[in-house]
Amino acid sequence: MTTSAPRLGEPWPVELMNTVWADRDGVHDTLEDPEAARAWLESAAAGIGGPTPGSKDGRSGRDPLPALRTLRNALRRLAAQACGDTRTAWTSPTPDADRAIADLNGAVAAAPSWSTLRREEGGGLVRETRTGGPPALAVVSLLAEEGVDLFAGPRAEDLRACEAPGCVLYFVKAHPRREWCSSGCGNRARVARHYRRHHPGEA
């Protein structure tokens, strides 16, 4: 199964935040569907070079999806605070920034990973990611580590909440003229602005 979440080419922590998305039918949560959530996690593992996750780890039997949801909600709470996000279509169930920081730090520590070098049969050298914990939780840990980099690094000031009507996505403003998460949202926002200009008495 492929994931239903939009892919905007954003840093992976932002892509995780955007597993909550909206369309004409309302707000959707990709991580509420276990099959779609695992598809998203496998895509993220390939994207960040993490170990390949299984649905559950054979040793612990731990399902990684609750940890992934907790991390996503923590990231969205921190993003909302960083951006002054006042959108109400979907708000993170993580109650405050302190809880979000604790959840983020907990995810980083849950299954640390490290890089190793391996020689292939033909003699070439390849990099592999190893972990002492369940592979799927190691992917969550890598996503959390990138989240720390996002909020504590120079890109934090470029994080934005898309203000197009009905949108619940975040994006990193990569160039000065970018205002929306996508061209589709930009078009909707321009249409809404045009309508308000010509119908000032309507809500």
Long-range contacts (C-beta under 8 A, 24 or more apart in sequence): 1-35, 1-36, 1-38, 1-39, 2-39, 3-30, 3-36, 3-37, 3-39, 3-40, 3-43, 4-28, 4-30, 4-33, 4-36, 5-30, 5-36, 5-40, 6-169, 6-182, 8-169, 8-171, 8-181, 8-182, 10-170, 10-171, 10-172, 11-146, 11-150, 11-155, 11-172, 12-44, 12-47, 12-48, 12-143, 12-146, 13-75, 13-143, 13-144, 13-146, 13-147, 13-150, 14-79, 14-150, 14-159, 14-170, 14-171, 14-172, 15-44, 15-47, 16-44, 16-68, 16-71, 16-72, 16-75, 16-143, 16-147, 17-72, 17-75, 17-76, 17-79, 17-169, 17-170, 18-169, 18-170, 18-181, 19-72, 20-72, 20-76, 20-90, 20-168, 21-168, 21-169, 22-89, 22-90, 22-166, 22-167, 22-168, 22-169, 27-89, 27-90, 27-168, 29-90, 31-65, 31-68, 31-69, 31-72, 34-65, 37-65, 37-68, 37-69, 38-65, 41-65, 41-68, 41-136, 41-139, 41-140, 44-139, 44-143, 45-135, 45-136, 45-139, 48-139, 48-142, 48-143, 48-146, 49-127, 49-129, 50-113, 50-129, 50-135, 50-138, 50-139, 50-142, 51-113, 51-129, 51-130, 51-131, 51-135, 51-138, 51-139, 52-135, 53-134, 53-135, 53-136, 53-138, 53-139, 54-135, 54-136, 55-136, 56-134, 56-136, 57-133, 57-134, 57-135, 57-136, 57-137, 59-134, 60-134, 62-134, 62-137, 64-134, 64-136, 64-137, 64-139, 64-140, 67-107, 67-110, 67-137, 67-140, 68-140, 68-143, 70-94, 70-103, 70-107, 71-103, 71-104, 71-107, 71-140, 71-143, 71-144, 71-147, 73-100, 73-103, 74-99, 74-100, 74-101, 74-103, 74-104, 74-107, 74-147, 75-100, 75-104, 75-147, 76-170, 78-104, 78-147, 78-151, 79-159, 79-161, 79-170, 80-161, 82-151, 82-156, 82-159, 83-159, 83-160, 83-161, 83-170, 85-161, 87-161, 87-163, 87-167, 87-168, 89-166, 89-168, 90-168, 104-144, 104-147, 104-148, 105-144, 107-140, 107-141, 107-143, 107-144, 107-147, 108-141, 108-144, 108-145, 108-148, 109-141, 110-137, 110-140, 110-141, 110-144, 111-137, 111-138, 111-140, 111-141, 112-138, 112-141, 113-138, 113-141, 113-142, 163-189, 164-188, 164-189, 164-192, 165-189, 165-192
